[in-house]
Amino acid sequence: MTTLLSSFEARTGAVLDQVPASTPAAVDAACDAAAAAFAPWQAASGAERGALLRALAAALEGDRAELVALADRETALGPIRLNGELDRTAFQLRRFADLAERGEPFAFTDDPAVAGPPPAGHPLMQRWSVPLGPVAMFSASNFPFAFSVLGGDTASALAAGCPVVVKAHSGHLLLSNRVFGLVQGVLVALNLPAGLVSMVQGGGRDIGVRLVRHPAIAAGAFTGSTQGGAALAAEAAARPRPIPFFGELGSVNPVVALPAKLATDGAALAATLAGSITLGCGQFCTNPGVIVLIDELQPGLDTKAINDGFVAQLAEALRPQQPHAMLTTAMRGAFEAGVAHWAAAGAEMLVQDTAAAGQPPRPVLAQVSALDFIARSALREEVFGPSSLIVRAASLAQALQVLQAVGGSLTVTLWGVEQASDAARALVRGAMAIAGRVLFAGVPTGVAVTAAQQHGGPWPSSSRPESTSVGDAAMARFLRPVCLQDAPGWLSARAGQPV
């Protein structure tokens, strides 16, 4: 019997349509098709890979109106945000096309032979980059374009020479089907194998587990919850032939604000931070979920009074914010449960208005001491939604202990370290120890697609802290090095280009 999956109107909860879930046989067939597509695609030139990526970008843009309208119904993210995200997705596809055409996936190191015995002497050696193989790509809930069927994971894997099997997210089933239809049309038009990009759909964990376990899959890429990512990472490691699993998981993204900075810019920073906390209804992996304030006395500053004033300013800036509906009812329930865990763990609830029946959630702001934050794990868990937890540290040393207790985060933001000092250096060291990206101005929401970007960090923010899911280096996840020693002239002359 066919299992049907329901797509829901995000604002009302009404059923939009139903689509069939992928059967186990369909998952296996998608993986087998990806395996069959791997040999010709890993041999494809940079120009051929670039042509596919550019055609996919054009297909997205050509169907913009219908795609954005459908995405808005399934996610409630709004046409302004969704048009911007579609632009970003097309930009990513073209950026990886540029990288492929410049030969970045074929980067190699030439190490000419040196006469004489080792260790000084050695044979001719070349270090090449080769693609891993078919990638299982798990779409994210909160970015229906940029981290979905044609998101950065798919773009970087294709540029690297890897086919992709996409596990569509249940929060935007109809959109995923429409985008996948565009993909299929492009593959036909370019006379490329249909298995180069496949898609499966399903609720629960069975489809994802079967996908990760399939012997043809050579790597996994995931954006989502810590619990879900950890389970899939364990499956990837437990296979008879383990595979790398690149998971972007939960993150609380601490903001450390020094009193001297708040004394001069507190009102403006509070307004900026309130907007960041509620942006996209707080459903960003870089949402500033923890705000660290340091009450330690400083010459000429009443630090506690400054921090108290900033808390009041932030609460005042948060109350009138109007978040939109959350992506799914399950996410709304998880958000409310997370806020309840804060209260049960002893947090002081500073802003917590009850939303009217059927209305989007209201912003939440709570406050705890650093000692409680360090001692109670419930306070350190990500609460995915329009909320933030203020942590009051008695000293710089205690603030650093708060960062250590976080363990791993995609970002840390430091406000007030513009001048070199022992305190500034200590905070920079502490931030770099736990985060993949450290900001010194602005807020963490917003992730630029650039050469230097690092969107990943120590656990629990990601499963592989050395990797990034955003930026040029994302392609490196799906390549591995191979050393060629004393290769024949015809081979070494290819200088890393596929054979």
C-alpha positions as CSV (number, residue, x, y, z in Angstrom):
1,M,0.0,0.0,0.0
2,T,1.3,3.4,-0.9
3,T,2.1,5.8,1.9
4,L,1.0,9.4,1.3
5,L,2.8,12.4,2.7
6,S,0.8,15.6,3.3
7,S,2.0,19.1,2.4
8,F,0.6,21.8,4.7
9,E,-0.2,25.4,4.3
10,A,2.2,26.9,6.8
11,R,-0.1,29.8,7.9
12,T,-3.3,27.8,8.4
13,G,-2.2,24.2,8.8
14,A,-4.6,23.2,5.9
15,V,-3.5,20.3,3.7
16,L,-2.3,21.5,0.3
17,D,-1.8,18.2,-1.4
18,Q,-0.4,14.7,-0.9
19,V,2.5,13.0,-2.5
20,P,3.6,9.4,-2.3
21,A,6.5,8.5,-0.1
22,S,9.4,6.7,-1.6
23,T,9.4,2.9,-1.2
24,P,12.5,1.1,0.0
25,A,12.9,-0.2,-3.6
26,A,12.7,3.4,-4.9
27,V,15.5,4.5,-2.5
28,D,17.6,1.6,-3.7
29,A,16.9,2.4,-7.3
30,A,17.9,6.1,-6.8
31,C,21.2,5.0,-5.2
32,D,21.9,2.5,-7.9
33,A,21.2,5.2,-10.6
34,A,23.6,7.5,-8.8
35,A,26.3,4.8,-8.8
36,A,25.8,4.3,-12.5
37,A,26.1,8.0,-13.2
38,F,29.3,8.4,-11.1
39,A,31.8,7.0,-13.6
40,P,30.9,9.4,-16.5
41,W,30.4,12.4,-14.2
42,Q,33.7,12.0,-12.3
43,A,35.4,12.1,-15.8
44,A,33.5,15.2,-16.8
45,S,35.5,18.3,-17.5
46,G,35.2,21.5,-15.5
47,A,33.4,23.1,-18.5
48,E,30.8,20.2,-18.6
49,R,30.2,20.5,-14.8
50,G,29.9,24.3,-15.1
51,A,27.4,24.0,-17.9
52,L,25.1,21.8,-15.8
53,L,25.3,24.2,-12.8
54,R,24.6,27.2,-14.9
55,A,21.6,25.5,-16.6
56,L,20.2,24.6,-13.2
57,A,20.5,28.2,-12.0
58,A,18.7,29.5,-15.1
59,A,16.0,26.9,-14.7
60,L,15.3,28.2,-11.1
61,E,15.2,31.8,-12.2
62,G,13.0,30.9,-15.2
63,D,10.3,29.4,-12.9
64,R,10.7,32.1,-10.1
65,A,7.1,33.2,-9.8
66,E,5.6,29.8,-9.4
67,L,8.4,28.6,-7.1
68,V,8.3,31.5,-4.8
69,A,4.5,31.4,-4.5
70,L,4.6,27.7,-3.7
71,A,7.4,28.1,-1.2
72,D,5.5,30.8,0.5
73,R,2.5,28.6,1.0
74,E,4.5,25.8,2.4
75,T,6.9,27.8,4.6
76,A,5.3,31.3,5.3
77,L,8.7,32.9,4.8
78,G,7.3,35.6,2.6
79,P,8.1,36.5,-1.0
80,I,10.8,39.1,-0.2
81,R,12.8,36.5,1.8
82,L,12.1,33.7,-0.7
83,N,13.1,35.8,-3.7
84,G,16.3,36.7,-2.0
85,E,17.0,33.0,-1.2
86,L,16.3,32.0,-4.7
87,D,18.8,34.6,-5.9
88,R,21.4,33.2,-3.4
89,T,20.8,29.7,-4.6
90,A,21.3,30.7,-8.3
91,F,24.4,32.6,-7.2
92,Q,25.8,29.5,-5.4
93,L,25.2,27.3,-8.5
94,R,27.0,29.8,-10.7
95,R,29.8,30.3,-8.2
96,F,30.5,26.5,-8.1
97,A,30.3,26.6,-11.9
98,D,33.1,29.2,-11.8
99,L,35.2,27.0,-9.5
100,A,34.7,23.9,-11.8
101,E,35.6,25.9,-14.9
102,R,38.7,27.3,-13.2
103,G,39.8,23.7,-12.5
104,E,39.5,23.9,-8.7
105,P,38.1,20.3,-8.3
106,F,41.2,19.1,-10.1
107,A,43.8,20.9,-8.0
108,F,47.0,19.0,-7.8
109,T,50.5,19.2,-6.2
110,D,53.5,18.4,-8.4
111,D,56.5,17.1,-6.5
112,P,59.3,16.4,-9.0
113,A,61.7,13.5,-8.4
114,V,64.8,14.3,-6.4
115,A,67.9,12.1,-7.0
116,G,69.6,10.3,-4.2
117,P,68.5,8.0,-1.3
118,P,65.7,8.9,1.1
119,P,64.9,10.9,3.1
120,A,66.1,13.7,0.8
121,G,65.7,11.8,-2.4
122,H,62.3,10.6,-3.6
123,P,60.5,9.6,-6.8
124,L,58.2,11.7,-8.9
125,M,55.0,12.3,-7.0
126,Q,51.7,14.1,-7.7
127,R,48.9,14.7,-5.3
128,W,45.5,14.7,-7.1
129,S,41.9,15.4,-5.9
130,V,39.3,12.9,-6.9
131,P,35.5,12.8,-6.1
132,L,34.2,10.5,-3.3
133,G,31.2,9.1,-5.1
134,P,27.4,9.5,-4.8
135,V,26.3,11.8,-1.9
136,A,23.2,11.5,0.2
137,M,22.0,15.1,0.7
138,F,19.4,15.9,3.4
139,S,17.4,19.1,2.8
140,A,16.9,21.6,5.6
141,S,13.6,22.9,6.8
142,N,14.5,26.5,7.1
143,F,16.0,27.2,3.7
144,P,13.7,25.7,1.0
145,F,15.9,26.8,-1.8
146,A,19.5,27.4,-0.5
147,F,19.8,24.2,1.6
148,S,17.4,22.0,-0.4
149,V,17.2,20.2,-3.7
150,L,19.5,22.6,-5.5
151,G,21.2,24.1,-2.5
152,G,24.9,24.5,-1.7
153,D,25.4,20.8,-0.9
154,T,24.1,19.7,-4.2
155,A,26.0,22.4,-6.1
156,S,29.3,21.7,-4.4
157,A,28.9,17.9,-4.8
158,L,28.2,18.2,-8.5
159,A,31.1,20.6,-9.0
160,A,33.3,18.0,-7.2
161,G,32.2,15.3,-9.6
162,C,29.7,13.5,-7.4
163,P,26.1,12.5,-8.2
164,V,23.5,13.4,-5.5
165,V,20.5,11.6,-4.0
166,V,18.4,14.3,-2.3
167,K,16.2,13.4,0.7
168,A,13.5,16.2,0.4
169,H,12.4,17.8,3.6
170,S,8.8,17.1,4.6
171,G,8.2,20.8,5.3
172,H,8.2,21.7,1.6
173,L,7.3,18.6,-0.4
174,L,5.5,20.2,-3.3
175,L,8.3,22.8,-3.8
176,S,10.9,20.0,-3.8
177,N,8.9,18.1,-6.4
178,R,8.7,21.2,-8.6
179,V,12.4,22.0,-8.3
180,F,13.2,18.3,-9.0
181,G,11.1,18.5,-12.1
182,L,13.2,21.4,-13.3
183,V,16.4,19.3,-12.6
184,Q,15.1,16.4,-14.6
185,G,14.3,18.7,-17.5
186,V,17.9,20.1,-17.5
187,L,19.5,16.7,-17.3
188,V,17.5,15.6,-20.4
189,A,18.3,18.8,-22.3
190,L,22.0,18.3,-21.6
191,N,21.9,14.6,-22.4
192,L,23.1,13.7,-18.9
193,P,22.2,10.6,-16.9
194,A,18.9,10.9,-14.9
195,G,20.7,9.4,-11.9
196,L,23.1,12.3,-11.6
197,V,20.5,14.0,-9.4
198,S,17.8,11.8,-7.8
199,M,15.3,12.6,-5.1
200,V,13.4,10.5,-2.4
201,Q,10.7,11.6,0.0
202,G,9.5,10.1,3.3
203,G,8.5,10.9,6.9
204,G,10.2,9.5,10.0
205,R,13.7,8.1,9.9
206,D,13.4,5.0,7.8
207,I,14.1,6.6,4.4
208,G,17.1,8.6,5.6
209,V,18.6,5.5,7.3
210,R,18.1,3.4,4.3
211,L,19.7,6.1,2.2
212,V,22.8,6.4,4.4
213,R,23.2,2.6,4.6
214,H,23.1,2.0,0.9
215,P,26.5,0.7,-0.2
216,A,26.6,3.0,-3.3
217,I,26.5,6.1,-1.1
218,A,30.0,7.5,-0.4
219,A,29.2,10.5,1.8
220,G,26.3,12.2,3.6
221,A,25.5,16.0,3.9
222,F,22.9,17.1,6.4
223,T,21.5,20.3,7.8
224,G,19.1,19.9,10.7
225,S,18.7,19.0,14.4
226,T,21.5,17.7,16.6
227,Q,19.4,14.6,17.4
228,G,18.6,13.8,13.8
229,G,22.1,14.5,12.6
230,A,23.7,12.4,15.3
231,A,21.5,9.4,14.5
232,L,22.4,9.6,10.8
233,A,26.1,10.1,11.6
234,A,26.0,7.0,13.8
235,E,24.5,5.1,10.9
236,A,27.2,6.3,8.5
237,A,29.9,5.2,11.0
238,A,28.3,1.8,11.7
239,R,28.3,0.7,8.0
240,P,30.5,-2.2,7.0
241,R,32.3,0.4,5.0
242,P,31.9,3.7,7.0
243,I,31.5,6.9,5.1
244,P,32.1,10.6,6.0
245,F,29.0,12.4,7.3
246,F,29.0,16.2,7.1
247,G,26.3,17.3,9.4
248,E,25.5,20.9,10.3
249,L,23.5,20.5,13.6
250,G,22.4,22.7,16.5
251,S,24.1,26.0,17.5
252,V,23.4,28.7,20.1
253,N,25.7,31.3,18.6
254,P,26.8,33.3,21.7
255,V,27.0,37.1,21.5
256,V,29.5,38.5,24.1
257,A,28.9,42.2,24.7
258,L,31.4,44.2,26.8
259,P,30.0,47.0,29.0
260,A,32.1,49.8,27.5
261,K,30.5,49.0,24.1
262,L,27.0,48.9,25.5
263,A,27.6,52.2,27.4
264,T,28.0,54.0,24.1
265,D,26.0,52.0,21.6
266,G,23.5,50.0,23.7
267,A,20.3,51.2,22.3
268,A,21.3,50.7,18.7
269,L,22.8,47.3,19.4
270,A,19.6,46.2,21.3
271,A,17.5,47.2,18.3
272,T,19.8,45.3,15.9
273,L,19.9,42.2,18.1
274,A,16.1,42.1,18.5
275,G,15.7,42.1,14.8
276,S,18.3,39.3,14.5
277,I,16.6,37.2,17.2
278,T,13.2,37.3,15.4
279,L,14.4,37.3,11.8
280,G,12.7,34.5,10.0
281,C,10.8,33.7,13.2
282,G,14.2,32.8,14.7
283,Q,14.5,29.8,12.4
284,F,18.1,30.4,11.5
285,C,21.0,28.1,12.4
286,T,22.9,31.3,13.3
287,N,20.2,32.8,15.5
288,P,21.8,34.6,18.5
289,G,20.5,32.3,21.2
290,V,22.8,33.2,24.0
291,I,23.8,36.8,25.1
292,V,26.7,36.9,27.5
293,L,27.0,40.1,29.7
294,I,29.9,40.6,32.1
295,D,29.1,42.4,35.4
296,E,32.8,42.6,36.6
297,L,33.6,46.0,37.9
298,Q,35.7,48.2,35.7
299,P,37.3,51.6,36.5
300,G,34.9,54.4,35.6
301,L,32.1,52.1,34.6
302,D,29.1,50.9,36.6
303,T,29.0,47.7,34.6
304,K,26.0,46.1,36.3
305,A,23.9,49.2,35.7
306,I,25.0,49.4,32.1
307,N,24.2,45.7,31.6
308,D,20.8,46.1,33.3
309,G,20.0,49.0,31.1
310,F,20.9,47.0,28.0
311,V,18.7,44.1,29.1
312,A,15.8,46.6,29.5
313,Q,16.5,48.1,26.0
314,L,16.6,44.6,24.4
315,A,13.3,43.6,26.1
316,E,11.7,46.8,24.9
317,A,13.0,46.3,21.4
318,L,11.7,42.6,21.4
319,R,8.2,43.1,22.6
320,P,6.8,44.8,19.5
321,Q,8.4,42.4,17.1
322,Q,5.9,40.4,15.0
323,P,7.4,37.0,14.0
324,H,5.6,35.2,11.2
325,A,4.3,31.6,11.4
326,M,6.9,28.9,12.1
327,L,7.7,26.4,9.3
328,T,5.8,23.5,10.8
329,T,3.6,22.6,13.7
330,A,6.3,20.3,15.0
331,M,8.8,23.1,15.1
332,R,6.3,25.3,16.9
333,G,5.8,22.6,19.5
334,A,9.6,22.1,19.9
335,F,10.0,25.8,20.4
336,E,7.4,26.0,23.1
337,A,8.9,23.0,24.8
338,G,12.3,24.5,24.7
339,V,11.1,27.7,26.3
340,A,9.4,25.6,29.0
341,H,12.6,23.8,29.7
342,W,14.3,27.2,30.3
343,A,11.6,28.1,32.9
344,A,11.8,24.7,34.5
345,A,15.6,25.1,34.8
346,G,15.2,28.3,36.7
347,A,15.5,31.0,34.0
348,E,13.9,34.4,34.7
349,M,11.4,35.0,31.9
350,L,11.8,38.6,30.9
351,V,9.7,38.7,27.8
352,Q,7.1,35.9,27.3
353,D,3.7,37.0,26.0
354,T,1.2,34.4,25.2
355,A,0.3,34.2,21.5
356,A,-3.4,34.3,20.6
357,A,-4.9,31.1,19.4
358,G,-3.9,30.3,15.8
359,Q,-1.3,33.1,15.7
360,P,2.5,33.0,15.3
361,P,4.7,32.7,18.4
362,R,5.7,35.8,20.4
363,P,9.4,36.6,21.1
364,V,10.9,35.2,24.2
365,L,13.8,36.6,26.3
366,A,15.0,35.0,29.5
367,Q,17.9,35.5,31.9
368,V,20.1,33.2,34.0
369,S,23.4,33.4,35.9
370,A,26.5,32.1,34.4
371,L,26.8,29.5,37.2
372,D,23.3,28.2,36.4
373,F,24.1,28.1,32.7
374,I,27.2,26.1,33.3
375,A,25.6,23.7,35.7
376,R,22.3,23.0,33.9
377,S,22.5,21.4,30.4
378,A,18.9,22.2,29.6
379,L,19.9,25.9,29.5
380,R,22.5,25.2,26.8
381,E,20.3,23.4,24.4
382,E,19.3,25.2,21.2
383,V,15.7,26.6,21.3
384,F,14.9,27.0,17.6
385,G,12.7,30.0,17.3
386,P,12.4,33.8,18.2
387,S,14.1,33.6,21.5
388,S,17.4,34.3,23.3
389,L,18.9,33.6,26.7
390,I,20.9,36.3,28.6
391,V,23.7,34.9,30.7
392,R,25.1,37.2,33.4
393,A,28.8,36.5,34.1
394,A,30.4,37.9,37.2
395,S,33.8,38.1,35.6
396,L,35.8,37.7,32.4
397,A,37.0,34.3,33.6
398,Q,33.4,33.2,34.2
399,A,32.4,34.4,30.7
400,L,35.1,32.3,29.2
401,Q,33.7,29.3,31.2
402,V,30.3,30.0,29.6
403,L,31.9,29.7,26.2
404,Q,33.6,26.5,27.2
405,A,30.3,25.1,28.4
406,V,28.7,25.8,25.1
407,G,31.2,23.5,23.6
408,G,30.7,24.2,19.9
409,S,28.9,26.8,17.9
410,L,28.7,27.9,14.3
411,T,29.4,31.5,15.4
412,V,30.5,33.6,18.3
413,T,30.1,37.4,18.2
414,L,32.3,39.7,20.2
415,W,31.2,43.3,20.8
416,G,33.8,45.7,22.3
417,V,37.2,44.2,21.5
418,E,38.3,46.8,19.0
419,Q,41.3,47.7,21.1
420,A,44.0,45.1,21.9
421,S,44.1,44.1,25.6
422,D,44.5,41.0,27.7
423,A,40.7,40.7,28.0
424,A,40.2,41.1,24.2
425,R,42.9,38.5,23.5
426,A,41.4,36.1,26.0
427,L,37.9,36.5,24.5
428,V,39.2,36.0,20.9
429,R,41.0,32.8,22.0
430,G,37.9,31.6,23.8
431,A,35.7,32.3,20.8
432,M,38.0,30.7,18.2
433,A,38.2,27.6,20.4
434,I,34.5,26.9,20.0
435,A,33.3,28.5,16.8
436,G,33.7,28.2,13.1
437,R,33.1,32.0,12.5
438,V,33.9,34.8,14.9
439,L,32.2,38.2,14.3
440,F,33.4,41.5,15.7
441,A,30.6,43.7,14.4
442,G,26.9,43.1,13.5
443,V,25.0,40.0,14.2
444,P,25.5,36.3,13.1
445,T,22.3,35.9,11.1
446,G,23.4,36.1,7.4
447,V,26.1,33.8,6.0
448,A,28.0,35.1,3.0
449,V,28.9,32.7,0.2
450,T,32.6,33.5,-0.2
451,A,36.0,32.0,-0.5
452,A,36.9,32.5,3.2
453,Q,33.5,31.4,4.7
454,Q,33.5,28.7,7.4
455,H,30.0,27.5,8.3
456,G,30.7,24.7,10.7
457,G,32.3,24.3,14.1
458,P,33.0,21.9,17.0
459,W,30.2,19.5,18.2
460,P,27.3,20.0,18.5
461,S,27.3,22.7,15.8
462,S,28.6,20.2,13.2
463,S,29.8,16.6,13.0
464,R,33.0,17.5,11.1
465,P,34.5,20.8,12.4
466,E,37.1,20.9,9.7
467,S,34.4,21.2,7.0
468,T,32.0,24.0,5.9
469,S,28.6,23.7,4.2
470,V,28.8,27.3,2.8
471,G,31.4,28.9,0.7
472,D,34.0,27.7,-1.8
473,A,35.6,25.2,0.6
474,A,32.3,23.3,0.8
475,M,33.4,21.4,-2.3
476,A,36.4,20.0,-0.5
477,R,34.0,17.8,1.5
478,F,33.4,15.6,-1.5
479,L,37.0,15.3,-2.7
480,R,39.8,13.1,-1.4
481,P,43.5,13.2,-2.2
482,V,45.3,10.5,-4.1
483,C,49.1,10.4,-4.5
484,L,50.4,9.2,-7.9
485,Q,54.0,7.9,-7.6
486,D,56.2,7.5,-10.7
487,A,53.1,7.9,-12.9
488,P,53.7,7.5,-16.7
489,G,54.3,10.6,-18.7
490,W,50.8,10.6,-20.3
491,L,49.2,10.5,-16.9
492,S,51.3,13.0,-15.0
493,A,50.9,15.4,-18.0
494,R,47.2,15.6,-17.3
495,A,48.0,17.6,-14.2
496,G,45.1,16.5,-12.1
497,Q,42.5,16.5,-14.9
498,P,40.3,13.4,-14.8
499,V,41.3,10.4,-17.0
